[in-house]
Each structure stands twice: as structure tokens, then as C-alpha cells.
């Protein structure tokens, strides 16, 4: 998998975001972390069961908080203060979704999530919220089932959303029935987490296996939610799914600091019609570049079927040089999207056939009359 490292570097750190100076981890916690439940007793109990409402932001965040706290001891061998806990990526990403307004009702039919309405509400019509549900419910309930949380599988249940209830599993039993393979992968991760012989890289592998499986299960189920968004935001959601497969393959370490750094490069708000990277005026140069890079990755990925390494030269007038290194794919890197395509936008096409014997050929990427040449470089260790 070493050939993917340069692309992961570009996506995450080559256009570097650094957290400099002295800081406490608490300064970087997700929004309302301290106000969110931190133990099962913080939730209400009915008939001997803890009832969690994952459609209220602090209650869903509390699921992550309990998960991170309950698994802290297993990461002590890697670093103090739970900083190397690779489950941190889940609450940090959810916090980014909340901060950037991606959990609100995108249809505008309700005030769910809006500052002027029920600002802690998570909308079931939000594509981001629905996809994230399965990256909260499945790892959380998988941990309960593994015994790592200290309660039995029949002692916790999740409240259903106000509509489309049949699309969501609510407890260990129903999630195992609906998503047996993914729940098994989360169970495998927790089993290896409890083994003293497991290396950090081992744990990343099992975590990412479960993570990508969780999204693959439900992408098609909620694809229609993307219709509520502007074309740039819907495209970004699809681009993000493809990028996650590359991050998974490179085993990007989802630790507290690394994810906090990485999220500085992500869009700080929901994209609207007219937003076009790298020319979004209220985005940083880094955010513009990464957004363009994610889109380019998806376009060329869809057109070629090869693994990519993308690098850019960024100038004040935009992206001036784009190089894409291609390597024939030997794995299913469209796990999240399945067979879903992108009908509109930039298309990559070879000047010659992109057969394995022609990997050195150039490709041209066109959008709105602007062209950039992309060519293959050698895979790097």
C-alpha cells in the first residue's frame, strides 16, 4: 500500500496545516463535548434500558464520548492522555458536521438544527447526519456487543427518527440483523483492540475496514438526500466518499491531533450554488486547494479505474499545475459509492487507451473550458 502514501500526504499534510504552540487537548474538543453525556447513567432509563436519542446532537456526541472513554486504556501503550485513540476521528468529524451546518434540515421544511430554531436537533433529512448515524450507532453498539462498554446488549436502545424509521437499526440485535458483515467487522476491531499483541497499524486496518463497510451499507439508501443540496455540496459529499476509501487504504491515523489538523482543510460551511474551488473567496487557499483536489480525485478515479497520486502547484490565480500518478487498481476502491456515478462536471479522458501497458500516457482534464494535463509518475515508497 506504500504507493498510496504520497496521495494521502497531499490530501492531508503536504499542503500542511500545523497546530503550533502549546495547547491542551480540551481546547480542540468537538462542540459541546463537556456538556454531552459521558456515562450511561447520564441517559434516561426505561424498563431497565438506557434510552439514547441520536437525533439530538449532545446525545449522539455522548455515544462517542463514552466510546472514547471506555477504550482509553487500550491506547495507553501508544501515548498518554488518550491522544492516540484512533476512535477520536468519529466525534471530531461529527463535531465538524455540526459546526459547519451540515446536520440541519437541508429541505428547509423544519427548523431542525438552525440557530433560530431547535439548534441541537439533527435532521433525518440531512445526508451527512444519516451517513454519520451508521458511524455512531454501529461502532457504539458493536462495542456494547463486544463487552468493552460494561453493559449487556439488551440494556441500551436508540430512539428512532421522526420519519423513515425502517431505514435505521436501533439496538444490537436489529443492527446485527440488518448489517451482519459490518457489525462483525466492528466486533473484529474490538477483539483486536483488547489483544496486547495488536500493533497500531493492525488496529488502523481493522478500524478502516469497519468504517468503510459502514458507509458502503447505506450510501444507496440515502443517496436521494443529496437532492436537497446545491450541486457543489452534493458533489462534495460524493467526493468525500471516494476520498475516504483512499484514506482507508493508506491507513490514515485517525488520532486526535491528526484529525484536528486535517479538518482545518475541509470546507467551513455548506457549499452553495456558485461555489467553485479554487475561487471561493471566503475559503482559505488550503481549503480551496483540497476541495479542488477531492473533486479531481473523484473525476479521474471514476474515469480511469486507477489509483491516484495527485499533487498541485497553487498560485494566487489558482491551481497552475496538476500531476496525477496512476497505478492500476487491484482492489474495490469504490466501496462507498458502489456503482453510483457522477453525471455532470469535469470528465477525464485519455489521449490513448489507459490499458495497463499505457499507464505512462497523458490524460487531459477539462472543466468549463479550462484544461490541465495530468500524467503518471512512478509509484513512491
matplotlib code that plots the C-alpha trace (Angstrom):
import matplotlib.pyplot as plt

x = [0.0, 3.1, 2.3, -0.8, 1.2, 2.1, -1.6, -2.6, 0.2, -1.2, -4.7, -3.8, -0.5, 1.6, -0.4, 0.4, -1.8, 0.1, -1.1, 1.7, 2.5, 1.3, -2.3, -4.4, -6.4, -9.5, -9.1, -9.8, -12.7, -15.8, -18.5, -20.5, -18.1, -18.1, -21.9, -22.5, -23.2, -20.0, -21.5, -24.6, -26.1, -26.4, -29.1, -32.7, -33.6, -36.9, -37.7, -34.1, -32.8, -30.7, -32.5, -30.3, -31.8, -29.2, -31.2, -30.2, -26.6, -25.3, -26.9, -25.2, -21.9, -22.3, -22.2, -18.8, -17.7, -18.5, -16.8, -13.6, -13.5, -14.2, -11.5, -8.9, -7.0, -6.2, -4.4, -2.2, 0.7, 0.8, 0.7, -0.6, -3.9, -5.8, -4.4, -3.6, -7.1, -8.0, -11.7, -11.3, -11.9, -15.6, -16.5, -14.2, -15.8, -19.3, -18.3, -17.1, -20.5, -22.3, -20.1, -20.4, -24.2, -24.3, -26.7, -29.6, -32.7, -31.5, -35.0, -35.9, -39.3, -38.4, -36.3, -34.3, -30.6, -30.9, -29.8, -33.2, -34.9, -34.0, -30.3, -29.4, -31.7, -30.1, -32.3, -33.2, -33.3, -29.6, -27.4, -24.5, -26.5, -27.9, -24.5, -23.0, -25.7, -24.2, -20.7, -22.1, -24.7, -22.7, -19.4, -21.2, -23.5, -20.6, -18.6, -21.6, -21.8, -18.1, -18.4, -16.0, -18.6, -19.5, -23.2, -25.2, -26.5, -30.1, -29.5, -29.3, -31.6, -31.6, -34.6, -36.0, -36.1, -39.4, -39.7, -38.1, -37.7, -37.3, -34.1, -32.4, -31.4, -31.9, -30.2, -27.6, -30.0, -31.5, -28.1, -26.7, -29.8, -29.6, -25.8, -24.3, -21.0, -20.3, -21.2, -18.8, -16.1, -16.6, -16.5, -13.2, -11.8, -12.8, -11.4, -8.0, -8.2, -8.2, -5.2, -1.9, -0.1, -2.0, 0.1, -1.1, -1.1, -3.2, -5.8, -6.0, -6.6, -9.5, -10.9, -10.9, -12.3, -15.3, -15.6, -15.8, -18.1, -20.5, -20.8, -21.0, -24.0, -26.1, -24.9, -27.6, -30.3, -29.7, -28.5, -31.8, -31.0, -28.3, -31.1, -31.7, -28.3, -26.7, -24.7, -21.4, -22.4, -23.8, -20.6, -18.5, -20.4, -19.7, -16.1, -15.7, -16.9, -14.2, -11.6, -12.4, -11.6, -8.1, -7.6, -8.7, -6.2, -3.4, -4.5, -4.6, -4.2, -7.5, -5.9, -6.9, -4.2, -4.1, -7.8, -7.9, -5.1, -6.9, -10.2, -8.7, -8.5, -12.2, -15.0, -16.0, -19.6, -22.2, -21.3, -23.8, -24.5, -21.7, -19.0, -16.2, -12.8, -10.2, -12.0, -14.2, -13.4, -14.2, -12.2, -8.5, -6.1, -5.7, -9.5, -9.8, -7.0, -8.2, -11.7, -10.5, -8.2, -11.1, -13.2, -10.3, -9.6, -13.2, -13.4, -10.2, -10.8, -14.2, -12.9, -9.7, -10.3, -6.7, -5.3, -4.1, -1.5, -2.4, -0.1, -0.7, 1.2, -1.0, -0.6, -2.6, -4.7, -5.5, -4.2, -1.4, 0.0, -1.7, 0.1, -1.7, 0.2, -1.8, -1.4, -3.8, -6.3, -6.3, -9.0, -12.5, -11.9, -15.5, -16.8, -18.7, -20.3, -20.8, -22.0, -23.1, -21.7, -21.4, -23.3, -22.2, -19.0, -15.4, -14.5, -11.1, -10.3, -7.1, -5.5, -4.7, -6.3, -5.5, -4.7, -2.0, 0.6, -0.2, 0.0, 2.6, 0.3, -1.1, -4.7, -6.5, -8.9, -11.4, -13.9, -15.6, -13.0, -10.1, -7.6, -4.9, -2.7, -2.3, 0.3, 1.6, 4.7, 6.3, 4.8, 6.7, 7.6]
y = [0.0, 2.3, 3.7, 5.5, 7.4, 10.4, 11.0, 10.7, 13.2, 15.7, 15.2, 15.6, 17.2, 18.1, 21.4, 21.4, 22.6, 22.7, 23.2, 25.2, 26.2, 25.0, 23.7, 21.4, 18.6, 20.1, 23.2, 21.1, 19.0, 18.9, 21.5, 20.8, 17.9, 18.8, 19.2, 15.8, 12.6, 10.8, 7.7, 5.5, 6.9, 10.3, 9.0, 8.2, 4.7, 3.0, -0.7, -1.3, 0.1, 3.2, 5.3, 7.4, 9.9, 10.1, 12.9, 15.3, 16.5, 16.2, 12.7, 11.4, 13.1, 11.4, 8.0, 8.9, 10.3, 7.1, 5.0, 7.1, 7.0, 3.2, 2.4, 4.8, 2.1, 0.1, 3.0, 3.9, 1.8, 4.2, 7.6, 9.3, 11.2, 9.1, 11.2, 8.1, 6.7, 6.1, 6.4, 10.1, 10.6, 9.8, 12.5, 15.1, 14.5, 14.8, 18.0, 19.4, 18.5, 20.3, 23.4, 23.7, 23.4, 20.0, 18.5, 20.9, 20.2, 20.9, 20.9, 23.9, 22.4, 22.4, 24.5, 21.4, 22.3, 26.0, 28.6, 30.3, 27.1, 23.8, 24.2, 20.9, 18.9, 16.6, 16.3, 13.0, 14.7, 15.6, 13.3, 14.0, 13.1, 9.9, 8.7, 9.6, 7.8, 4.5, 5.7, 6.3, 3.6, 0.7, 1.3, 2.1, -0.9, -3.0, -2.0, -2.8, -6.3, -6.9, -6.4, -3.4, -1.0, -2.8, -3.3, -6.1, -5.9, -5.7, -2.7, 0.1, 1.2, 4.2, 6.4, 6.3, 9.4, 11.2, 9.5, 6.7, 4.7, 1.4, 2.6, 2.7, -0.1, 0.8, -1.8, -4.5, -7.2, -5.2, -3.8, -7.4, -8.5, -5.6, -5.3, -8.6, -8.2, -4.7, -5.5, -8.4, -6.1, -3.8, -6.8, -7.9, -4.4, -4.5, -8.0, -6.9, -3.8, -6.0, -8.0, -6.8, -8.1, -5.8, -3.1, 0.4, -0.4, -3.6, -1.6, 1.0, -1.7, -3.2, 0.2, 1.4, -2.0, -1.4, 2.3, 1.9, -1.1, 1.1, 3.6, 1.1, -0.5, 2.7, 5.0, 3.9, 4.1, 7.8, 8.9, 10.8, 13.1, 14.7, 16.2, 18.7, 20.3, 22.6, 20.9, 21.8, 20.4, 17.2, 16.8, 17.3, 14.6, 12.2, 13.3, 12.8, 9.2, 8.4, 10.2, 8.1, 4.9, 6.4, 7.4, 3.9, 2.2, 4.5, 3.7, 7.4, 7.5, 9.0, 10.2, 13.4, 15.7, 14.3, 14.6, 18.1, 19.1, 17.5, 19.2, 22.6, 21.8, 21.0, 23.4, 25.5, 25.8, 24.1, 24.8, 26.9, 27.4, 29.4, 28.0, 26.8, 25.9, 27.2, 30.6, 30.6, 33.9, 33.2, 29.9, 29.7, 28.8, 25.4, 24.8, 25.8, 23.5, 20.5, 20.9, 21.1, 18.1, 16.0, 16.7, 16.0, 12.7, 11.5, 12.6, 10.9, 7.9, 7.4, 7.7, 5.6, 3.0, 3.6, 4.6, 8.1, 10.3, 14.0, 17.0, 20.7, 23.9, 26.6, 30.3, 33.3, 32.8, 29.2, 25.7, 26.1, 22.5, 19.2, 15.9, 12.6, 9.4, 6.3, 2.7, 0.0, -0.7, -4.2, -3.6, -2.2, 1.4, 2.5, 0.9, 3.9, 4.8, 1.3, 1.8, 5.4, 7.8, 11.5, 12.6, 16.2, 18.1, 17.5, 14.4, 12.8, 11.1, 9.6, 10.7, 7.0, 4.0, 3.7, 0.0, -1.4, -1.1, 2.5, 3.8, 6.4, 8.2, 11.6, 12.4, 15.7, 17.1, 19.7, 21.9, 25.0, 25.4, 25.2, 22.4, 20.8, 18.0, 15.1, 12.5, 9.4, 9.3, 6.4, 4.9, 6.1, 4.2]
z = [0.0, 0.1, -3.3, -1.9, 0.7, -1.5, -2.3, 1.3, 2.1, -0.4, 0.8, 4.5, 5.1, 2.1, 1.8, 5.5, 8.3, 11.6, 15.1, 16.5, 20.0, 23.4, 23.6, 25.6, 24.0, 25.7, 23.5, 20.4, 21.7, 19.5, 20.2, 23.5, 24.4, 28.1, 28.1, 26.4, 28.4, 29.4, 31.0, 30.6, 33.8, 32.1, 29.8, 30.9, 31.7, 30.8, 31.7, 32.5, 29.2, 28.6, 26.0, 23.7, 21.2, 18.4, 16.7, 19.4, 18.9, 22.5, 22.9, 19.7, 20.7, 24.1, 22.4, 21.0, 24.4, 26.2, 23.4, 23.6, 27.4, 27.6, 25.1, 26.5, 28.5, 25.4, 23.8, 26.8, 25.3, 22.3, 24.1, 27.2, 27.6, 25.1, 22.2, 20.1, 20.4, 16.7, 17.6, 18.0, 14.3, 14.7, 17.3, 15.7, 12.3, 13.8, 15.5, 12.2, 10.6, 13.4, 13.3, 9.5, 9.4, 7.8, 10.3, 9.8, 7.7, 4.1, 2.8, 4.9, 5.9, 9.6, 11.9, 12.9, 13.5, 12.8, 15.3, 15.1, 15.8, 17.5, 17.2, 18.9, 16.6, 14.0, 10.9, 9.4, 6.0, 6.3, 4.1, 6.4, 9.5, 8.1, 6.9, 10.3, 12.1, 11.0, 12.0, 15.5, 16.0, 14.6, 16.3, 19.6, 19.6, 18.3, 21.3, 23.6, 22.0, 22.4, 26.2, 26.1, 27.4, 30.6, 29.9, 28.2, 24.7, 25.8, 28.1, 25.5, 22.7, 20.3, 19.7, 16.1, 13.9, 13.3, 9.9, 7.8, 10.9, 9.0, 7.5, 10.8, 13.3, 16.9, 19.1, 18.9, 17.7, 14.9, 13.7, 13.6, 11.6, 9.2, 8.8, 9.8, 8.0, 9.2, 12.8, 12.5, 11.3, 14.3, 16.6, 15.0, 15.6, 19.3, 19.7, 18.3, 20.5, 23.5, 22.4, 23.9, 20.8, 18.4, 16.7, 16.0, 12.3, 12.9, 14.7, 11.9, 9.4, 11.3, 12.1, 8.5, 7.3, 9.6, 8.8, 5.0, 5.4, 7.5, 4.7, 1.9, 3.5, 3.4, 0.6, -1.8, 0.9, 1.5, -1.9, -2.6, 0.4, -1.8, -3.9, -1.1, -1.6, -4.1, -6.8, -5.3, -1.8, -3.3, -5.4, -2.3, -0.4, -3.2, -3.5, 0.3, 0.0, -2.6, -0.6, 2.4, 0.5, -0.2, 3.4, 4.4, 2.1, 3.3, 6.9, 7.8, 11.6, 13.0, 16.2, 18.0, 16.6, 13.1, 12.6, 14.1, 11.7, 8.7, 9.4, 9.0, 5.3, 4.9, 3.9, 6.9, 5.7, 3.4, -0.2, -2.2, -5.9, -7.4, -5.1, -7.4, -6.0, -6.1, -6.3, -3.2, -1.7, 2.0, 2.0, 2.7, 0.0, 1.7, 1.8, -1.9, -2.9, -1.0, -2.2, -5.8, -5.2, -3.8, -6.9, -9.2, -7.4, -7.9, -11.5, -12.6, -10.4, -12.0, -15.5, -15.2, -12.5, -11.4, -8.0, -8.0, -6.5, -7.0, -6.4, -7.1, -7.6, -6.1, -7.2, -6.4, -9.5, -8.7, -9.5, -12.0, -12.2, -11.6, -11.6, -11.1, -10.7, -11.7, -10.6, -11.8, -9.1, -7.6, -5.0, -5.0, -4.3, -4.9, -1.7, -0.6, -3.9, -5.2, -8.8, -8.2, -10.8, -11.3, -14.3, -14.6, -14.3, -15.2, -17.2, -17.6, -20.8, -22.1, -25.3, -25.7, -24.1, -20.4, -20.5, -18.1, -20.8, -21.4, -17.9, -18.9, -21.2, -20.5, -19.6, -20.1, -17.6, -18.8, -17.0, -18.3, -21.0, -18.6, -19.1, -17.0, -18.1, -15.8, -16.2, -14.5, -12.3, -10.7, -7.5, -4.5, -1.4]

ax = plt.figure().add_subplot(projection="3d")
ax.plot(x, y, z, "-o")
ax.set_aspect("equal")
plt.show()
